[in-house]
Amino acid sequence: MKKVFFTLIVLVVIQSICAQTSHYLDPNFNDHDYSLHMDIFSPVSINGAMVINDQNYEDNVYEVGFFVGTVYRGHGFLTYYDGDDYPMLDGPSVFFTNTNEDVYCKLYDHRSGLEYLCLEPLKTVQEGYDYFGDGFYLSFSLYTIDIASYTPHTSSTSAGGWYLIASPLADDVEPTTVVDMLSNDYDLYYFDQTGGDYAKEWINYKASSSSTNPGFKLVPGQGYLYANSEDVTLKFYGEQNTNNEVTLLRESTVAHAKMAGWNLIGNSSNKVKTIDRPYFRMNPVGRAELIAGTGNIDAMEGIFVYYDPEDENVANRENKVAFTNSGSKRSEDDDMVLLTLNRNNGGAIDRVIVRFDEGGTLPKYTLRDNSTIIYIPQADRDYAVVKGSATNVFPVNFKTEDFGTYTLSADIAGANVDYMHLIDKITGEDVDMLLEGEYSFVAAPVDREDRFILRLNYSGYFNNESDIFAYQNGSDIVVCGEGTLQVFDVMGRYVTSYEVNGVQSIQAMPMGVYIFRMLGDDVKTQKIYVR
């Protein structure tokens, strides 16, 4: 009895050790419940790369579990033997009762804690069959994207936690199959370049949102905008995408489509790539702003590219984008000027980026009806990012839906700029943004949209702008020109008139918005806000 008792103790200890070291072993599993078994001899591929013997390899690190449905049918560890090219699954048994069953495999990495899924199921065959042969190996796949939780905007930063992402899989993917994608409070948008109304540029996947749920899938080569209220890791399971070429579209059939030609595409691979044309990416720290792309495009990263067959830029005329391998490094220096608009009783409303490196121009993108206030027009389109040089003059257009006080602040962000003045066409103020750093002003919905100019070189007094001839100075209005000045209120009703010869001051009218019309050799019209 003592010998038998001792033997039982050893068996229990061995089973306990196996249960502790195995990620998959079902303690209730009994192989006597199954009449058949087959043995697996196979190397293993993870995300298209073989698990090879190297200095990082250790026994009992990679474990494979076998399942029919969700029912455990066996497991084994990869083991390396001297002389083999790869560590092998060395003969673990899969137990079954019927042939032609689908056996699904999972692979667990005990060092990283990551779990991978087998792309194709095994088929059970006759008793004692050995799964082994030239070219046979088990392929497992898992692709992850780390998402930091959403953070609302503050007075100094725009909202954080926004990501442009792309699916790495070969087939269209339902968002419901991506682990944690639809968890917590999330937003998942696709981009619609036909949307003339800003509110329609982004279509939200969520059926519960005010937008209609389009039921879209994640398509290889396309990019999507994503945010989550919590830190999550999105996990994609499936066959890897191997097509590195994306076809661009230009949806110009809608007359009011401001975004025609802009495509949100993605690097649908698990490797860093590059392209041979200008592009724009989300701020690397996840802020809700786009910057000109430099260097590499990360695996599963979404980017904006522009396509116009009649564009002067040769690269923009190409309707194909090829993602290629590259050893280039993302630039750490951002040569740009960043303007931030704050409402004085709230946080940051909008941001405009002016860059000085090579690249295209990017239209303004919005997520909510009231989020776009500043934009930069170029060639009758509205842009948030423009390229240029230190000799340029940039229009900084402004439009608000509410009467209130606003502040524009400047962040040089590493740009080599020694002159930067903001010109307010309505008030006539010329603000040295390098010295002052910000400019506060009162604005109304009826103000002229082309209110500001950002000047990066000195060119004299502001009224060189041909359409500017009046500005407020204290309690007076200074008018420059020759002829009859007619004053109308914002409703177009006549208020008063003056004869002007040269530069002279007139007494300011009561606070409000007025239309000044100068009748001389030419007719000039200007909207001015009297405060």
MARSE-529332 format. One line per field, with one value per residue (C-alpha): z, y, x. Coordinates in steps of 0.1 Angstrom, whole numbers, padded with zeros to 4 digits. Each point is the difference from the previous one (the first is absolute). Example, Ala and Ser with C-alpha at 12.3 -4.5 7.8 and 13.67 -1.06 7.14 Angstrom:
% residues 2
Z [0078; -0007]
Y [-0045; 0034]
X [0123; 0014]
This chain:
% residues 531
Z [0000; 0007; -0035; -0016; 0021; -0009; -0037; 0001; 0017; -0028; -0027; 0017; 0003; -0037; -0011; 0022; -0015; -0035; 0009; 0012; -0030; -0027; -0011; -0017; 0020; 0011; 0035; -0007; -0033; -0002; -0032; 0007; -0011; -0035; -0022; -0025; 0000; -0025; 0007; -0012; -0012; -0013; 0001; 0006; -0018; 0017; -0021; -0030; 0017; 0012; 0037; -0002; 0025; 0012; 0032; 0011; -0004; 0030; 0005; 0014; -0013; -0031; 0008; -0025; 0011; -0022; 0001; -0017; 0003; 0035; 0014; 0009; -0018; 0008; 0002; -0004; 0002; -0027; 0006; -0017; -0008; -0011; -0038; -0006; -0019; 0022; 0034; -0006; 0014; 0008; -0001; 0023; -0005; -0011; 0013; -0019; -0006; -0036; -0031; -0021; 0031; -0001; 0025; 0008; 0015; 0023; 0008; 0033; 0006; 0037; 0000; -0016; 0010; -0036; -0015; -0038; -0020; -0028; -0034; -0012; 0019; 0000; -0011; 0022; -0018; 0008; 0033; 0005; -0030; 0003; -0013; -0015; -0034; -0022; 0000; 0027; 0029; 0022; -0007; 0027; -0002; 0023; -0008; 0027; 0001; 0034; 0006; 0028; 0016; -0013; 0017; -0005; -0013; 0024; -0004; -0013; -0019; -0023; 0009; 0004; -0007; -0037; -0023; -0037; -0003; -0027; 0000; -0007; -0012; -0036; 0002; 0009; 0038; 0021; 0029; 0024; -0007; 0011; 0037; 0021; -0030; 0011; 0037; 0024; -0015; -0035; -0033; -0033; -0031; -0037; -0022; -0028; -0025; -0016; 0032; -0008; 0034; 0026; 0022; -0027; -0006; 0027; 0003; 0034; 0002; 0032; -0005; 0031; -0013; -0018; -0032; -0019; 0006; -0035; 0011; -0016; 0003; 0004; -0035; -0008; -0011; 0015; 0031; 0028; 0029; 0035; 0036; 0033; 0035; 0015; -0008; -0023; -0023; -0032; -0011; -0036; -0008; -0035; -0032; -0006; -0028; -0026; -0025; 0005; -0027; 0005; -0027; 0007; -0008; -0009; 0007; -0018; -0011; 0030; -0008; 0036; 0009; 0016; 0007; -0035; -0007; 0036; 0009; 0035; -0007; 0022; 0002; 0003; 0010; 0033; -0013; -0002; -0036; -0020; -0032; -0026; 0003; 0025; 0028; 0033; 0033; 0034; 0025; 0013; 0036; -0010; 0000; -0022; -0027; -0031; -0009; -0032; -0001; 0001; 0000; 0006; 0001; 0030; -0003; -0001; -0001; -0020; -0021; -0022; -0037; -0028; -0035; -0028; -0037; -0009; 0029; -0007; 0024; -0019; 0031; 0006; -0035; 0007; 0010; 0015; 0033; 0006; 0036; -0002; 0025; 0012; 0025; 0004; 0034; 0010; 0005; 0036; -0009; -0010; -0020; 0003; 0016; 0020; 0006; 0027; 0004; 0035; 0010; 0032; 0020; -0012; -0014; -0033; -0029; -0030; -0012; -0033; -0010; -0025; -0011; -0019; -0013; -0032; -0003; -0012; 0016; 0021; 0003; 0033; 0016; 0027; 0024; 0013; -0015; 0021; 0002; -0031; 0004; -0016; -0035; -0026; -0036; -0029; -0036; 0012; 0024; 0038; 0015; 0035; -0010; -0027; -0013; -0007; 0008; 0024; -0026; -0002; 0011; 0012; 0003; 0033; -0004; 0029; 0004; 0032; 0007; 0033; 0011; 0025; 0008; -0015; 0002; -0027; 0014; -0019; 0006; -0022; 0005; -0012; -0031; -0011; 0000; 0011; -0012; 0006; 0001; 0002; -0018; 0011; -0031; 0021; 0027; -0019; 0028; -0009; 0027; 0003; 0009; 0008; 0026; 0012; -0005; -0002; -0012; 0016; -0020; 0000; -0028; -0013; -0025; -0025; -0001; -0032; -0003; -0016; 0032; 0007; -0018; 0014; -0014; 0002; -0016; 0004; -0029; 0015; 0014; 0001; -0024; -0030; -0001; -0028; 0017; 0034; 0004; 0036; 0035; 0035; 0021; 0035; -0003; -0036; -0033; -0023; -0037; -0028; -0036; -0021; -0008; 0018; 0029; 0004; 0032; 0003; 0029; -0002; -0014; -0029; 0012; -0006; 0031; -0011; -0025; 0000; -0026; 0005; -0015; 0011; 0036; 0025; 0031; 0004; 0032; 0008; -0003; 0028; 0005; -0027; -0035; -0029; -0037; -0014; -0037; -0015; -0032; -0019; -0031; 0011; 0023; 0031; 0026; 0035; 0030; 0033; 0036; 0022; 0037]
Y [0000; 0024; -0004; 0005; 0030; 0016; -0006; 0018; 0030; 0002; -0001; 0027; 0022; -0005; 0008; 0031; 0012; -0005; 0020; 0029; 0001; -0005; 0028; -0023; -0033; -0006; -0017; -0019; -0014; -0038; -0015; -0033; 0018; 0000; -0031; 0015; 0023; 0014; 0015; 0033; 0006; 0035; 0033; 0031; 0033; 0032; 0029; -0015; -0005; -0033; -0005; -0007; -0010; 0031; 0013; 0010; -0034; -0020; -0033; 0002; 0035; -0007; -0022; -0013; -0010; -0020; 0004; -0013; 0029; 0012; -0035; -0007; -0030; 0003; 0022; 0000; 0023; 0008; -0017; 0006; -0029; 0005; -0003; 0012; 0032; 0009; -0009; -0026; -0011; -0035; -0023; 0013; -0020; 0013; -0021; -0005; -0025; 0008; 0006; 0032; 0022; 0036; 0004; 0036; 0010; 0028; 0010; 0016; 0018; -0004; 0029; 0027; -0013; 0003; -0026; -0008; -0018; -0026; 0012; -0033; -0030; -0035; -0029; -0031; -0031; -0037; -0013; 0005; 0024; 0022; 0036; 0005; 0006; 0023; 0035; -0006; 0023; 0016; 0037; 0023; 0037; 0029; 0037; 0026; 0038; 0018; 0027; 0025; 0013; 0031; 0032; 0032; 0032; 0025; 0037; -0011; -0033; -0015; -0032; -0031; -0036; 0002; -0025; -0006; -0038; -0027; -0037; -0023; -0029; -0012; -0001; 0025; 0000; 0005; 0024; -0024; -0025; 0023; -0006; 0031; 0022; 0005; 0000; 0028; 0034; 0000; 0018; -0016; 0021; -0004; 0029; 0012; 0023; 0008; 0017; 0037; 0006; -0002; -0021; -0027; -0003; -0027; -0028; -0017; -0038; 0002; -0007; 0020; 0032; 0027; -0011; -0029; -0032; -0009; -0035; 0003; -0025; 0007; -0003; -0008; 0031; 0024; 0022; 0007; 0025; -0016; 0010; -0018; 0013; -0026; -0013; -0030; -0023; -0007; -0036; -0012; -0037; -0013; -0004; 0027; 0025; -0002; 0026; 0031; 0021; 0022; 0016; 0036; 0015; 0035; 0004; 0033; -0007; 0018; 0037; 0012; -0028; 0019; -0032; -0014; -0017; -0005; -0037; -0014; -0032; -0022; -0021; -0034; -0019; -0008; 0016; 0036; 0014; 0031; 0016; 0023; 0028; 0026; -0011; 0011; -0020; 0005; 0018; -0028; 0007; -0006; 0036; 0008; 0018; -0011; 0007; -0004; -0035; -0006; -0032; -0033; -0010; -0022; -0035; 0003; 0038; 0020; 0031; 0026; 0003; 0022; -0010; 0024; -0011; 0037; 0011; 0019; -0022; -0032; -0022; 0012; -0012; -0036; -0021; -0029; 0000; -0027; -0007; -0012; -0010; 0028; 0005; 0038; 0014; 0023; 0035; 0011; 0038; 0016; 0032; 0017; 0027; -0010; 0024; -0009; 0016; 0002; 0013; 0020; -0017; -0035; -0021; -0003; 0001; -0006; -0002; 0010; -0013; 0018; -0021; 0009; -0033; -0018; -0015; 0007; 0018; -0016; 0010; 0008; -0031; 0002; -0025; 0021; 0027; 0029; -0011; 0018; 0037; 0009; -0012; 0010; 0004; -0009; -0001; 0003; -0029; 0001; -0014; -0005; -0007; 0019; -0002; 0031; 0018; 0027; 0026; -0009; 0018; -0023; 0008; -0012; 0000; 0002; -0007; -0005; -0009; 0019; 0036; 0000; 0006; -0022; -0004; -0011; -0012; -0011; -0029; 0001; -0037; 0001; 0021; 0023; 0032; 0034; 0021; -0009; 0025; -0006; 0027; 0006; 0015; 0011; 0018; 0008; -0013; -0014; -0024; -0013; -0036; -0008; 0028; -0002; -0037; 0005; 0023; 0004; 0014; 0003; -0018; -0004; -0024; 0028; 0009; -0004; -0034; 0012; 0020; -0010; -0001; -0018; 0018; -0017; 0028; 0038; 0018; 0033; 0013; -0022; 0021; -0012; -0026; 0015; -0007; 0015; 0037; 0004; -0011; 0010; 0020; 0006; 0017; 0011; -0017; 0007; 0000; 0001; 0010; 0026; 0002; -0004; -0024; -0016; -0018; -0027; -0023; -0037; -0002; 0022; 0032; 0033; 0017; 0030; 0012; 0020; 0016; -0013; 0014; -0019; -0013; 0013; -0010; -0002; -0005; -0036; -0011; -0020; -0034; -0024; -0013; 0024; 0000; 0027; 0008; 0024; 0016; 0014; -0011; -0035; -0013; -0016; -0018; -0010; -0015; 0015; -0008; 0031; -0008]
X [0000; 0028; 0015; -0034; -0007; 0034; -0006; -0034; 0016; 0026; -0027; -0020; 0031; 0009; -0036; 0001; 0033; -0014; -0031; 0021; 0024; -0027; -0022; -0024; -0003; -0035; 0002; -0032; 0013; 0002; 0015; -0018; -0032; 0013; 0006; 0024; 0030; 0025; 0035; 0013; 0036; 0003; 0020; -0020; -0004; -0013; -0011; 0018; 0033; 0014; 0007; 0037; 0026; 0019; 0014; -0034; -0016; -0008; -0018; -0035; -0005; -0022; -0030; -0026; -0035; -0024; -0038; -0031; -0023; 0008; 0008; 0036; 0015; 0037; 0031; 0038; 0030; 0025; 0033; 0034; 0024; 0036; 0002; -0036; -0007; -0030; -0014; -0027; -0033; 0014; -0029; -0028; -0032; -0033; -0029; -0033; -0028; -0009; 0021; -0003; -0005; 0014; 0027; 0009; 0033; 0011; 0035; 0010; 0033; 0007; 0025; -0021; -0035; -0012; -0023; -0001; -0026; 0007; -0011; -0013; -0015; 0015; -0022; -0001; 0009; 0004; 0015; 0037; 0005; 0031; -0005; 0035; 0015; 0021; -0014; -0025; -0001; -0026; -0006; -0012; -0010; -0005; 0003; -0003; -0005; 0005; -0026; 0005; -0033; -0017; 0008; -0021; 0016; 0014; 0010; 0034; -0006; -0025; -0018; 0022; -0005; -0010; 0017; -0001; 0002; -0002; -0009; 0030; -0022; -0005; -0038; -0027; -0004; -0031; 0009; -0018; 0028; 0028; 0007; -0008; -0008; -0036; 0007; -0007; -0010; 0016; -0002; 0008; -0003; 0006; 0007; -0024; 0017; -0034; -0012; -0005; -0015; 0027; -0022; -0001; 0037; 0003; -0026; -0001; -0004; -0020; -0037; -0008; 0016; -0019; 0016; -0016; 0019; 0013; 0009; 0034; 0029; 0037; 0013; 0037; 0019; -0025; 0005; -0024; -0002; -0003; -0001; -0009; -0008; 0025; 0034; -0005; 0020; -0019; 0006; -0005; -0001; 0002; 0020; 0026; -0006; 0028; -0013; 0020; -0016; -0031; -0021; -0010; -0034; -0012; -0037; -0007; -0035; -0014; 0002; 0005; 0025; 0029; 0019; 0001; 0033; 0009; 0004; 0005; 0020; 0021; 0032; -0018; 0031; 0018; 0032; 0011; -0004; 0004; -0015; 0014; -0025; -0010; -0024; -0014; -0002; -0016; 0022; 0023; -0012; -0036; -0012; -0029; 0020; 0017; 0036; 0020; 0015; 0037; 0020; -0016; -0037; -0006; -0015; -0038; 0001; -0025; 0011; -0016; 0012; -0014; -0009; -0008; 0007; 0003; 0022; 0032; 0019; 0010; -0003; -0036; -0010; 0008; -0030; 0020; 0019; 0026; 0011; 0036; 0027; 0021; 0028; -0006; -0007; -0028; 0012; 0001; -0001; -0033; 0008; -0034; -0020; -0030; -0029; -0025; -0034; -0015; -0033; 0006; -0027; 0010; 0028; 0017; -0024; 0022; 0035; 0017; 0034; 0023; 0030; 0031; 0012; -0008; -0035; -0035; -0029; -0028; -0036; -0016; -0016; -0026; -0016; -0029; -0022; 0015; 0037; 0013; 0005; 0033; 0010; 0025; -0014; 0022; -0013; -0037; 0004; 0003; 0031; 0014; 0036; 0019; 0035; 0021; 0032; 0010; -0008; -0037; -0031; -0027; -0037; -0013; -0038; -0023; -0037; -0019; -0036; -0001; 0008; 0028; 0037; 0026; 0038; 0024; 0033; 0032; 0024; 0031; 0006; 0036; -0005; 0027; -0021; 0013; -0030; -0037; -0028; -0037; -0020; -0036; -0018; -0030; 0018; 0032; 0021; 0035; 0011; 0036; -0008; 0036; 0000; -0036; -0007; -0037; -0028; -0035; -0029; -0038; -0018; -0035; -0016; -0003; 0037; 0018; 0016; 0033; 0007; 0036; 0033; 0031; 0030; 0034; 0020; -0001; -0018; -0011; -0033; -0030; -0021; 0021; -0027; -0022; -0033; 0009; -0007; -0015; 0009; -0010; 0025; -0014; -0033; 0006; -0001; 0030; -0009; 0026; -0010; -0017; -0037; -0033; -0002; -0034; -0009; -0026; -0011; 0003; -0036; 0011; -0019; 0017; 0015; 0021; 0026; 0033; 0022; 0036; 0032; 0031; 0001; -0025; -0018; -0038; -0018; -0008; -0036; -0017; 0014; -0009; 0008; -0001; 0007; 0022; -0001; 0025; -0011; 0030; 0020; -0008; -0028; 0013; -0021; 0011; -0018; 0012; -0009; -0003; 0007]
